[in-house]
Amino acid sequence: MSTTKTETKTCAACKYWNAKKENEGECRVRAPQTMVFRVDEETQFETRFPVTRSEDWCGEFQER
């Protein structure tokens, strides 16, 4: 029986990831997403990049 070493390429090593805290950051592979919320009877819109943890991963990884 042979074993194969698999390396997971995580957000922390991706060129699209922008660290904000020790283990948390923004994924900037796509445009920011619009969020809608209410404040004082008015509708507010805001855009934000998705927040991910440093150990998360996806299929869009690009080496730094």
CHARMM-style PDB file with segment names, atoms N, HN, CA, C and O in Angstrom:
ATOM      1  N   MET     1       0.838  -1.179   0.000  1.00  0.00      PROA
ATOM      2  CA  MET     1       0.000   0.000   0.000  1.00  0.00      PROA
ATOM      3  C   MET     1       0.884   1.243   0.000  1.00  0.00      PROA
ATOM      4  O   MET     1       1.829   1.342   0.782  1.00  0.00      PROA
ATOM      5  N   SER     2       0.571   2.179  -0.874  1.00  0.00      PROA
ATOM      6  HN  SER     2      -0.198   2.098  -1.509  1.00  0.00      PROA
ATOM      7  CA  SER     2       1.335   3.416  -0.912  1.00  0.00      PROA
ATOM      8  C   SER     2       0.455   4.577  -0.442  1.00  0.00      PROA
ATOM      9  O   SER     2      -0.773   4.523  -0.513  1.00  0.00      PROA
ATOM     10  N   THR     3       1.106   5.596   0.026  1.00  0.00      PROA
ATOM     11  HN  THR     3       2.103   5.639   0.084  1.00  0.00      PROA
ATOM     12  CA  THR     3       0.368   6.772   0.481  1.00  0.00      PROA
ATOM     13  C   THR     3       0.741   7.958  -0.393  1.00  0.00      PROA
ATOM     14  O   THR     3       1.861   8.050  -0.895  1.00  0.00      PROA
ATOM     15  N   THR     4      -0.198   8.846  -0.564  1.00  0.00      PROA
ATOM     16  HN  THR     4      -1.108   8.771  -0.156  1.00  0.00      PROA
ATOM     17  CA  THR     4       0.024  10.059  -1.340  1.00  0.00      PROA
ATOM     18  C   THR     4      -0.198  11.257  -0.433  1.00  0.00      PROA
ATOM     19  O   THR     4      -1.228  11.369   0.231  1.00  0.00      PROA
ATOM     20  N   LYS     5       0.768  12.138  -0.415  1.00  0.00      PROA
ATOM     21  HN  LYS     5       1.606  12.047  -0.954  1.00  0.00      PROA
ATOM     22  CA  LYS     5       0.646  13.347   0.388  1.00  0.00      PROA
ATOM     23  C   LYS     5      -0.162  14.374  -0.401  1.00  0.00      PROA
ATOM     24  O   LYS     5       0.160  14.689  -1.546  1.00  0.00      PROA
ATOM     25  N   THR     6      -1.215  14.888   0.229  1.00  0.00      PROA
ATOM     26  HN  THR     6      -1.477  14.632   1.159  1.00  0.00      PROA
ATOM     27  CA  THR     6      -2.047  15.911  -0.399  1.00  0.00      PROA
ATOM     28  C   THR     6      -1.865  17.217   0.345  1.00  0.00      PROA
ATOM     29  O   THR     6      -1.978  17.267   1.570  1.00  0.00      PROA
ATOM     30  N   GLU     7      -1.582  18.270  -0.399  1.00  0.00      PROA
ATOM     31  HN  GLU     7      -1.490  18.229  -1.394  1.00  0.00      PROA
ATOM     32  CA  GLU     7      -1.390  19.585   0.207  1.00  0.00      PROA
ATOM     33  C   GLU     7      -2.623  20.439  -0.086  1.00  0.00      PROA
ATOM     34  O   GLU     7      -2.978  20.653  -1.245  1.00  0.00      PROA
ATOM     35  N   THR     8      -3.276  20.927   0.978  1.00  0.00      PROA
ATOM     36  HN  THR     8      -2.988  20.753   1.920  1.00  0.00      PROA
ATOM     37  CA  THR     8      -4.420  21.804   0.812  1.00  0.00      PROA
ATOM     38  C   THR     8      -3.924  23.237   0.700  1.00  0.00      PROA
ATOM     39  O   THR     8      -3.168  23.708   1.549  1.00  0.00      PROA
ATOM     40  N   LYS     9      -4.343  23.911  -0.328  1.00  0.00      PROA
ATOM     41  HN  LYS     9      -4.957  23.528  -1.018  1.00  0.00      PROA
ATOM     42  CA  LYS     9      -3.936  25.293  -0.545  1.00  0.00      PROA
ATOM     43  C   LYS     9      -5.001  26.191   0.081  1.00  0.00      PROA
ATOM     44  O   LYS     9      -6.092  26.349  -0.466  1.00  0.00      PROA
ATOM     45  N   THR    10      -4.678  26.764   1.210  1.00  0.00      PROA
ATOM     46  HN  THR    10      -3.791  26.636   1.654  1.00  0.00      PROA
ATOM     47  CA  THR    10      -5.642  27.517   2.009  1.00  0.00      PROA
ATOM     48  C   THR    10      -5.675  29.003   1.653  1.00  0.00      PROA
ATOM     49  O   THR    10      -4.797  29.521   0.964  1.00  0.00      PROA
ATOM     50  N   CYS    11      -6.719  29.666   2.146  1.00  0.00      PROA
ATOM     51  HN  CYS    11      -7.433  29.245   2.705  1.00  0.00      PROA
ATOM     52  CA  CYS    11      -6.896  31.103   1.904  1.00  0.00      PROA
ATOM     53  C   CYS    11      -5.664  31.908   2.319  1.00  0.00      PROA
ATOM     54  O   CYS    11      -5.287  32.849   1.621  1.00  0.00      PROA
ATOM     55  N   ALA    12      -5.042  31.564   3.421  1.00  0.00      PROA
ATOM     56  HN  ALA    12      -5.348  30.800   3.989  1.00  0.00      PROA
ATOM     57  CA  ALA    12      -3.900  32.318   3.939  1.00  0.00      PROA
ATOM     58  C   ALA    12      -2.745  32.397   2.934  1.00  0.00      PROA
ATOM     59  O   ALA    12      -1.949  33.335   2.992  1.00  0.00      PROA
ATOM     60  N   ALA    13      -2.641  31.436   2.023  1.00  0.00      PROA
ATOM     61  HN  ALA    13      -3.287  30.675   1.977  1.00  0.00      PROA
ATOM     62  CA  ALA    13      -1.561  31.423   1.035  1.00  0.00      PROA
ATOM     63  C   ALA    13      -2.012  31.903  -0.340  1.00  0.00      PROA
ATOM     64  O   ALA    13      -1.234  31.863  -1.294  1.00  0.00      PROA
ATOM     65  N   CYS    14      -3.262  32.357  -0.454  1.00  0.00      PROA
ATOM     66  HN  CYS    14      -3.893  32.390   0.320  1.00  0.00      PROA
ATOM     67  CA  CYS    14      -3.828  32.766  -1.742  1.00  0.00      PROA
ATOM     68  C   CYS    14      -3.590  34.256  -2.010  1.00  0.00      PROA
ATOM     69  O   CYS    14      -3.677  35.076  -1.096  1.00  0.00      PROA
ATOM     70  N   LYS    15      -3.291  34.598  -3.259  1.00  0.00      PROA
ATOM     71  HN  LYS    15      -3.220  33.932  -4.001  1.00  0.00      PROA
ATOM     72  CA  LYS    15      -3.038  36.002  -3.602  1.00  0.00      PROA
ATOM     73  C   LYS    15      -4.302  36.851  -3.533  1.00  0.00      PROA
ATOM     74  O   LYS    15      -4.206  38.078  -3.483  1.00  0.00      PROA
ATOM     75  N   TYR    16      -5.476  36.240  -3.529  1.00  0.00      PROA
ATOM     76  HN  TYR    16      -5.554  35.244  -3.569  1.00  0.00      PROA
ATOM     77  CA  TYR    16      -6.735  36.989  -3.462  1.00  0.00      PROA
ATOM     78  C   TYR    16      -7.219  37.236  -2.033  1.00  0.00      PROA
ATOM     79  O   TYR    16      -8.243  37.890  -1.838  1.00  0.00      PROA
ATOM     80  N   TRP    17      -6.503  36.727  -1.039  1.00  0.00      PROA
ATOM     81  HN  TRP    17      -5.671  36.196  -1.197  1.00  0.00      PROA
ATOM     82  CA  TRP    17      -6.951  36.837   0.351  1.00  0.00      PROA
ATOM     83  C   TRP    17      -6.288  38.029   1.029  1.00  0.00      PROA
ATOM     84  O   TRP    17      -5.073  38.209   0.947  1.00  0.00      PROA
ATOM     85  N   ASN    18      -7.103  38.840   1.701  1.00  0.00      PROA
ATOM     86  HN  ASN    18      -8.090  38.694   1.768  1.00  0.00      PROA
ATOM     87  CA  ASN    18      -6.616  40.031   2.399  1.00  0.00      PROA
ATOM     88  C   ASN    18      -6.830  39.837   3.903  1.00  0.00      PROA
ATOM     89  O   ASN    18      -7.955  39.965   4.387  1.00  0.00      PROA
ATOM     90  N   ALA    19      -5.774  39.532   4.637  1.00  0.00      PROA
ATOM     91  HN  ALA    19      -4.861  39.427   4.244  1.00  0.00      PROA
ATOM     92  CA  ALA    19      -5.874  39.289   6.083  1.00  0.00      PROA
ATOM     93  C   ALA    19      -6.339  40.538   6.813  1.00  0.00      PROA
ATOM     94  O   ALA    19      -5.860  41.639   6.542  1.00  0.00      PROA
ATOM     95  N   LYS    20      -7.277  40.363   7.744  1.00  0.00      PROA
ATOM     96  HN  LYS    20      -7.666  39.469   7.964  1.00  0.00      PROA
ATOM     97  CA  LYS    20      -7.781  41.463   8.566  1.00  0.00      PROA
ATOM     98  C   LYS    20      -7.476  41.239  10.040  1.00  0.00      PROA
ATOM     99  O   LYS    20      -7.206  42.191  10.773  1.00  0.00      PROA
ATOM    100  N   LYS    21      -7.519  40.001  10.469  1.00  0.00      PROA
ATOM    101  HN  LYS    21      -7.738  39.228   9.874  1.00  0.00      PROA
ATOM    102  CA  LYS    21      -7.201  39.600  11.842  1.00  0.00      PROA
ATOM    103  C   LYS    21      -6.245  38.419  11.751  1.00  0.00      PROA
ATOM    104  O   LYS    21      -5.855  38.013  10.656  1.00  0.00      PROA
ATOM    105  N   GLU    22      -5.871  37.874  12.891  1.00  0.00      PROA
ATOM    106  HN  GLU    22      -6.187  38.204  13.780  1.00  0.00      PROA
ATOM    107  CA  GLU    22      -4.897  36.777  12.905  1.00  0.00      PROA
ATOM    108  C   GLU    22      -5.321  35.607  12.023  1.00  0.00      PROA
ATOM    109  O   GLU    22      -4.504  35.117  11.243  1.00  0.00      PROA
ATOM    110  N   ASN    23      -6.557  35.144  12.117  1.00  0.00      PROA
ATOM    111  HN  ASN    23      -7.219  35.542  12.751  1.00  0.00      PROA
ATOM    112  CA  ASN    23      -7.015  33.984  11.354  1.00  0.00      PROA
ATOM    113  C   ASN    23      -8.245  34.281  10.513  1.00  0.00      PROA
ATOM    114  O   ASN    23      -9.016  33.371  10.209  1.00  0.00      PROA
ATOM    115  N   GLU    24      -8.444  35.535  10.132  1.00  0.00      PROA
ATOM    116  HN  GLU    24      -7.817  36.274  10.379  1.00  0.00      PROA
ATOM    117  CA  GLU    24      -9.634  35.925   9.402  1.00  0.00      PROA
ATOM    118  C   GLU    24      -9.284  36.997   8.376  1.00  0.00      PROA
ATOM    119  O   GLU    24      -8.426  37.845   8.622  1.00  0.00      PROA
ATOM    120  N   GLY    25      -9.945  36.955   7.236  1.00  0.00      PROA
ATOM    121  HN  GLY    25     -10.641  36.266   7.035  1.00  0.00      PROA
ATOM    122  CA  GLY    25      -9.673  37.947   6.208  1.00  0.00      PROA
ATOM    123  C   GLY    25     -10.758  37.983   5.152  1.00  0.00      PROA
ATOM    124  O   GLY    25     -11.784  37.313   5.272  1.00  0.00      PROA
ATOM    125  N   GLU    26     -10.519  38.778   4.109  1.00  0.00      PROA
ATOM    126  HN  GLU    26      -9.686  39.322   4.012  1.00  0.00      PROA
ATOM    127  CA  GLU    26     -11.483  38.943   3.035  1.00  0.00      PROA
ATOM    128  C   GLU    26     -11.023  38.187   1.789  1.00  0.00      PROA
ATOM    129  O   GLU    26      -9.853  38.236   1.410  1.00  0.00      PROA
ATOM    130  N   CYS    27     -11.970  37.490   1.162  1.00  0.00      PROA
ATOM    131  HN  CYS    27     -12.921  37.451   1.470  1.00  0.00      PROA
ATOM    132  CA  CYS    27     -11.706  36.853  -0.127  1.00  0.00      PROA
ATOM    133  C   CYS    27     -12.015  37.875  -1.204  1.00  0.00      PROA
ATOM    134  O   CYS    27     -13.146  38.352  -1.301  1.00  0.00      PROA
ATOM    135  N   ARG    28     -11.020  38.217  -2.018  1.00  0.00      PROA
ATOM    136  HN  ARG    28     -10.101  37.829  -1.939  1.00  0.00      PROA
ATOM    137  CA  ARG    28     -11.189  39.247  -3.038  1.00  0.00      PROA
ATOM    138  C   ARG    28     -11.075  38.682  -4.450  1.00  0.00      PROA
ATOM    139  O   ARG    28     -10.708  39.396  -5.383  1.00  0.00      PROA
ATOM    140  N   VAL    29     -11.387  37.415  -4.598  1.00  0.00      PROA
ATOM    141  HN  VAL    29     -11.686  36.835  -3.839  1.00  0.00      PROA
ATOM    142  CA  VAL    29     -11.338  36.796  -5.927  1.00  0.00      PROA
ATOM    143  C   VAL    29     -12.466  37.313  -6.818  1.00  0.00      PROA
ATOM    144  O   VAL    29     -12.341  37.281  -8.042  1.00  0.00      PROA
ATOM    145  N   ARG    30     -13.546  37.779  -6.239  1.00  0.00      PROA
ATOM    146  HN  ARG    30     -13.648  37.805  -5.245  1.00  0.00      PROA
ATOM    147  CA  ARG    30     -14.694  38.342  -6.963  1.00  0.00      PROA
ATOM    148  C   ARG    30     -14.997  39.742  -6.421  1.00  0.00      PROA
ATOM    149  O   ARG    30     -14.429  40.165  -5.414  1.00  0.00      PROA
ATOM    150  N   ALA    31     -15.883  40.441  -7.089  1.00  0.00      PROA
ATOM    151  HN  ALA    31     -16.345  40.098  -7.907  1.00  0.00      PROA
ATOM    152  CA  ALA    31     -16.305  41.774  -6.634  1.00  0.00      PROA
ATOM    153  C   ALA    31     -17.023  41.666  -5.290  1.00  0.00      PROA
ATOM    154  O   ALA    31     -17.568  40.610  -4.967  1.00  0.00      PROA
ATOM    155  N   PRO    32     -17.032  42.753  -4.497  1.00  0.00      PROA
ATOM    156  CA  PRO    32     -17.746  42.723  -3.216  1.00  0.00      PROA
ATOM    157  C   PRO    32     -19.242  42.455  -3.445  1.00  0.00      PROA
ATOM    158  O   PRO    32     -19.792  42.773  -4.499  1.00  0.00      PROA
ATOM    159  N   GLN    33     -19.877  41.867  -2.434  1.00  0.00      PROA
ATOM    160  HN  GLN    33     -19.430  41.609  -1.578  1.00  0.00      PROA
ATOM    161  CA  GLN    33     -21.299  41.551  -2.512  1.00  0.00      PROA
ATOM    162  C   GLN    33     -22.100  42.633  -1.811  1.00  0.00      PROA
ATOM    163  O   GLN    33     -21.676  43.165  -0.785  1.00  0.00      PROA
ATOM    164  N   THR    34     -23.261  42.958  -2.368  1.00  0.00      PROA
ATOM    165  HN  THR    34     -23.606  42.526  -3.201  1.00  0.00      PROA
ATOM    166  CA  THR    34     -24.130  43.969  -1.786  1.00  0.00      PROA
ATOM    167  C   THR    34     -24.943  43.381  -0.650  1.00  0.00      PROA
ATOM    168  O   THR    34     -25.495  42.288  -0.772  1.00  0.00      PROA
ATOM    169  N   MET    35     -25.014  44.108   0.455  1.00  0.00      PROA
ATOM    170  HN  MET    35     -24.565  44.996   0.554  1.00  0.00      PROA
ATOM    171  CA  MET    35     -25.812  43.718   1.614  1.00  0.00      PROA
ATOM    172  C   MET    35     -26.848  44.807   1.837  1.00  0.00      PROA
ATOM    173  O   MET    35     -26.552  45.991   1.678  1.00  0.00      PROA
ATOM    174  N   VAL    36     -28.056  44.416   2.204  1.00  0.00      PROA
ATOM    175  HN  VAL    36     -28.297  43.454   2.333  1.00  0.00      PROA
ATOM    176  CA  VAL    36     -29.120  45.372   2.482  1.00  0.00      PROA
ATOM    177  C   VAL    36     -29.522  45.219   3.938  1.00  0.00      PROA
ATOM    178  O   VAL    36     -29.697  44.100   4.421  1.00  0.00      PROA
ATOM    179  N   PHE    37     -29.670  46.335   4.639  1.00  0.00      PROA
ATOM    180  HN  PHE    37     -29.527  47.243   4.246  1.00  0.00      PROA
ATOM    181  CA  PHE    37     -30.125  46.301   6.026  1.00  0.00      PROA
ATOM    182  C   PHE    37     -30.871  47.585   6.337  1.00  0.00      PROA
ATOM    183  O   PHE    37     -30.782  48.553   5.582  1.00  0.00      PROA
ATOM    184  N   ARG    38     -31.601  47.604   7.435  1.00  0.00      PROA
ATOM    185  HN  ARG    38     -31.673  46.817   8.049  1.00  0.00      PROA
ATOM    186  CA  ARG    38     -32.396  48.770   7.811  1.00  0.00      PROA
ATOM    187  C   ARG    38     -31.812  49.447   9.042  1.00  0.00      PROA
ATOM    188  O   ARG    38     -31.405  48.796  10.004  1.00  0.00      PROA
ATOM    189  N   VAL    39     -31.783  50.776   8.982  1.00  0.00      PROA
ATOM    190  HN  VAL    39     -32.114  51.305   8.200  1.00  0.00      PROA
ATOM    191  CA  VAL    39     -31.349  51.585  10.106  1.00  0.00      PROA
ATOM    192  C   VAL    39     -32.278  52.801  10.176  1.00  0.00      PROA
ATOM    193  O   VAL    39     -32.402  53.537   9.197  1.00  0.00      PROA
ATOM    194  N   ASP    40     -32.931  53.019  11.321  1.00  0.00      PROA
ATOM    195  HN  ASP    40     -32.830  52.421  12.116  1.00  0.00      PROA
ATOM    196  CA  ASP    40     -33.787  54.194  11.507  1.00  0.00      PROA
ATOM    197  C   ASP    40     -34.798  54.392  10.376  1.00  0.00      PROA
ATOM    198  O   ASP    40     -34.893  55.482   9.813  1.00  0.00      PROA
ATOM    199  N   GLU    41     -35.540  53.357  10.050  1.00  0.00      PROA
ATOM    200  HN  GLU    41     -35.462  52.471  10.508  1.00  0.00      PROA
ATOM    201  CA  GLU    41     -36.597  53.422   9.039  1.00  0.00      PROA
ATOM    202  C   GLU    41     -36.114  53.675   7.613  1.00  0.00      PROA
ATOM    203  O   GLU    41     -36.933  53.906   6.723  1.00  0.00      PROA
ATOM    204  N   GLU    42     -34.834  53.639   7.382  1.00  0.00      PROA
ATOM    205  HN  GLU    42     -34.169  53.452   8.105  1.00  0.00      PROA
ATOM    206  CA  GLU    42     -34.289  53.814   6.039  1.00  0.00      PROA
ATOM    207  C   GLU    42     -33.563  52.541   5.617  1.00  0.00      PROA
ATOM    208  O   GLU    42     -32.943  51.861   6.435  1.00  0.00      PROA
ATOM    209  N   THR    43     -33.649  52.239   4.355  1.00  0.00      PROA
ATOM    210  HN  THR    43     -34.152  52.791   3.690  1.00  0.00      PROA
ATOM    211  CA  THR    43     -32.921  51.089   3.835  1.00  0.00      PROA
ATOM    212  C   THR    43     -31.504  51.526   3.497  1.00  0.00      PROA
ATOM    213  O   THR    43     -31.297  52.549   2.845  1.00  0.00      PROA
ATOM    214  N   GLN    44     -30.557  50.765   3.934  1.00  0.00      PROA
ATOM    215  HN  GLN    44     -30.724  49.933   4.464  1.00  0.00      PROA
ATOM    216  CA  GLN    44     -29.150  51.066   3.701  1.00  0.00      PROA
ATOM    217  C   GLN    44     -28.545  49.963   2.834  1.00  0.00      PROA
ATOM    218  O   GLN    44     -28.911  48.796   2.968  1.00  0.00      PROA
ATOM    219  N   PHE    45     -27.633  50.324   1.960  1.00  0.00      PROA
ATOM    220  HN  PHE    45     -27.336  51.273   1.851  1.00  0.00      PROA
ATOM    221  CA  PHE    45     -26.914  49.365   1.137  1.00  0.00      PROA
ATOM    222  C   PHE    45     -25.426  49.488   1.442  1.00  0.00      PROA
ATOM    223  O   PHE    45     -24.915  50.584   1.674  1.00  0.00      PROA
ATOM    224  N   GLU    46     -24.758  48.376   1.437  1.00  0.00      PROA
ATOM    225  HN  GLU    46     -25.173  47.486   1.248  1.00  0.00      PROA
ATOM    226  CA  GLU    46     -23.317  48.361   1.682  1.00  0.00      PROA
ATOM    227  C   GLU    46     -22.731  47.202   0.897  1.00  0.00      PROA
ATOM    228  O   GLU    46     -23.395  46.183   0.708  1.00  0.00      PROA
ATOM    229  N   THR    47     -21.511  47.343   0.442  1.00  0.00      PROA
ATOM    230  HN  THR    47     -20.971  48.171   0.595  1.00  0.00      PROA
ATOM    231  CA  THR    47     -20.842  46.229  -0.231  1.00  0.00      PROA
ATOM    232  C   THR    47     -19.683  45.752   0.622  1.00  0.00      PROA
ATOM    233  O   THR    47     -18.981  46.543   1.252  1.00  0.00      PROA
ATOM    234  N   ARG    48     -19.502  44.443   0.627  1.00  0.00      PROA
ATOM    235  HN  ARG    48     -20.072  43.801   0.115  1.00  0.00      PROA
ATOM    236  CA  ARG    48     -18.414  43.832   1.408  1.00  0.00      PROA
ATOM    237  C   ARG    48     -17.888  42.601   0.691  1.00  0.00      PROA
ATOM    238  O   ARG    48     -18.612  41.914  -0.030  1.00  0.00      PROA
ATOM    239  N   PHE    49     -16.609  42.345   0.910  1.00  0.00      PROA
ATOM    240  HN  PHE    49     -16.021  42.903   1.495  1.00  0.00      PROA
ATOM    241  CA  PHE    49     -16.030  41.104   0.426  1.00  0.00      PROA
ATOM    242  C   PHE    49     -16.391  40.003   1.417  1.00  0.00      PROA
ATOM    243  O   PHE    49     -16.504  40.270   2.613  1.00  0.00      PROA
ATOM    244  N   PRO    50     -16.574  38.763   0.940  1.00  0.00      PROA
ATOM    245  CA  PRO    50     -16.850  37.660   1.866  1.00  0.00      PROA
ATOM    246  C   PRO    50     -15.689  37.479   2.848  1.00  0.00      PROA
ATOM    247  O   PRO    50     -14.524  37.595   2.471  1.00  0.00      PROA
ATOM    248  N   VAL    51     -16.014  37.198   4.089  1.00  0.00      PROA
ATOM    249  HN  VAL    51     -16.961  37.103   4.396  1.00  0.00      PROA
ATOM    250  CA  VAL    51     -15.009  36.958   5.130  1.00  0.00      PROA
ATOM    251  C   VAL    51     -14.778  35.457   5.242  1.00  0.00      PROA
ATOM    252  O   VAL    51     -15.727  34.678   5.338  1.00  0.00      PROA
ATOM    253  N   THR    52     -13.505  35.058   5.230  1.00  0.00      PROA
ATOM    254  HN  THR    52     -12.734  35.691   5.153  1.00  0.00      PROA
ATOM    255  CA  THR    52     -13.140  33.650   5.387  1.00  0.00      PROA
ATOM    256  C   THR    52     -12.075  33.506   6.470  1.00  0.00      PROA
ATOM    257  O   THR    52     -11.443  34.480   6.878  1.00  0.00      PROA
ATOM    258  N   ARG    53     -11.897  32.295   6.914  1.00  0.00      PROA
ATOM    259  HN  ARG    53     -12.410  31.503   6.582  1.00  0.00      PROA
ATOM    260  CA  ARG    53     -10.846  31.984   7.889  1.00  0.00      PROA
ATOM    261  C   ARG    53      -9.589  31.591   7.117  1.00  0.00      PROA
ATOM    262  O   ARG    53      -9.674  31.134   5.977  1.00  0.00      PROA
ATOM    263  N   SER    54      -8.446  31.765   7.726  1.00  0.00      PROA
ATOM    264  HN  SER    54      -8.376  32.137   8.652  1.00  0.00      PROA
ATOM    265  CA  SER    54      -7.171  31.488   7.051  1.00  0.00      PROA
ATOM    266  C   SER    54      -7.043  30.039   6.591  1.00  0.00      PROA
ATOM    267  O   SER    54      -6.365  29.773   5.599  1.00  0.00      PROA
ATOM    268  N   GLU    55      -7.679  29.097   7.289  1.00  0.00      PROA
ATOM    269  HN  GLU    55      -8.229  29.313   8.096  1.00  0.00      PROA
ATOM    270  CA  GLU    55      -7.561  27.684   6.930  1.00  0.00      PROA
ATOM    271  C   GLU    55      -8.636  27.228   5.934  1.00  0.00      PROA
ATOM    272  O   GLU    55      -8.640  26.065   5.529  1.00  0.00      PROA
ATOM    273  N   ASP    56      -9.549  28.129   5.532  1.00  0.00      PROA
ATOM    274  HN  ASP    56      -9.546  29.073   5.861  1.00  0.00      PROA
ATOM    275  CA  ASP    56     -10.551  27.788   4.522  1.00  0.00      PROA
ATOM    276  C   ASP    56      -9.875  27.632   3.167  1.00  0.00      PROA
ATOM    277  O   ASP    56      -8.716  28.013   3.000  1.00  0.00      PROA
ATOM    278  N   TRP    57     -10.592  27.077   2.204  1.00  0.00      PROA
ATOM    279  HN  TRP    57     -11.533  26.768   2.340  1.00  0.00      PROA
ATOM    280  CA  TRP    57     -10.047  26.913   0.861  1.00  0.00      PROA
ATOM    281  C   TRP    57     -11.186  26.844  -0.142  1.00  0.00      PROA
ATOM    282  O   TRP    57     -12.338  26.625   0.232  1.00  0.00      PROA
ATOM    283  N   CYS    58     -10.862  27.031  -1.427  1.00  0.00      PROA
ATOM    284  HN  CYS    58      -9.926  27.208  -1.731  1.00  0.00      PROA
ATOM    285  CA  CYS    58     -11.834  26.906  -2.502  1.00  0.00      PROA
ATOM    286  C   CYS    58     -11.112  26.493  -3.783  1.00  0.00      PROA
ATOM    287  O   CYS    58      -9.908  26.235  -3.765  1.00  0.00      PROA
ATOM    288  N   GLY    59     -11.837  26.432  -4.876  1.00  0.00      PROA
ATOM    289  HN  GLY    59     -12.814  26.642  -4.891  1.00  0.00      PROA
ATOM    290  CA  GLY    59     -11.251  26.025  -6.150  1.00  0.00      PROA
ATOM    291  C   GLY    59     -10.643  27.163  -6.947  1.00  0.00      PROA
ATOM    292  O   GLY    59     -10.197  26.942  -8.073  1.00  0.00      PROA
ATOM    293  N   GLU    60     -10.609  28.368  -6.407  1.00  0.00      PROA
ATOM    294  HN  GLU    60     -10.972  28.547  -5.493  1.00  0.00      PROA
ATOM    295  CA  GLU    60     -10.089  29.543  -7.113  1.00  0.00      PROA
ATOM    296  C   GLU    60      -8.666  29.910  -6.686  1.00  0.00      PROA
ATOM    297  O   GLU    60      -8.160  30.955  -7.096  1.00  0.00      PROA
ATOM    298  N   PHE    61      -8.020  29.090  -5.883  1.00  0.00      PROA
ATOM    299  HN  PHE    61      -8.432  28.242  -5.550  1.00  0.00      PROA
ATOM    300  CA  PHE    61      -6.719  29.400  -5.299  1.00  0.00      PROA
ATOM    301  C   PHE    61      -5.684  29.791  -6.355  1.00  0.00      PROA
ATOM    302  O   PHE    61      -5.569  29.153  -7.401  1.00  0.00      PROA
ATOM    303  N   GLN    62      -4.941  30.845  -6.058  1.00  0.00      PROA
ATOM    304  HN  GLN    62      -5.034  31.363  -5.208  1.00  0.00      PROA
ATOM    305  CA  GLN    62      -3.791  31.278  -6.853  1.00  0.00      PROA
ATOM    306  C   GLN    62      -2.647  31.572  -5.882  1.00  0.00      PROA
ATOM    307  O   GLN    62      -2.812  32.324  -4.921  1.00  0.00      PROA
ATOM    308  N   GLU    63      -1.494  30.971  -6.144  1.00  0.00      PROA
ATOM    309  HN  GLU    63      -1.361  30.360  -6.924  1.00  0.00      PROA
ATOM    310  CA  GLU    63      -0.311  31.173  -5.286  1.00  0.00      PROA
ATOM    311  C   GLU    63       0.070  32.653  -5.238  1.00  0.00      PROA
ATOM    312  O   GLU    63      -0.024  33.362  -6.240  1.00  0.00      PROA
ATOM    313  N   ARG    64       0.505  33.113  -4.047  1.00  0.00      PROA
ATOM    314  HN  ARG    64       0.581  32.537  -3.233  1.00  0.00      PROA
ATOM    315  CA  ARG    64       0.980  34.504  -3.905  1.00  0.00      PROA
ATOM    316  C   ARG    64       2.239  34.732  -4.680  1.00  0.00      PROA
ATOM    317  OT1 ARG    64       2.776  35.840  -4.673  1.00  0.00      PROA
TER     318      ARG     64
END
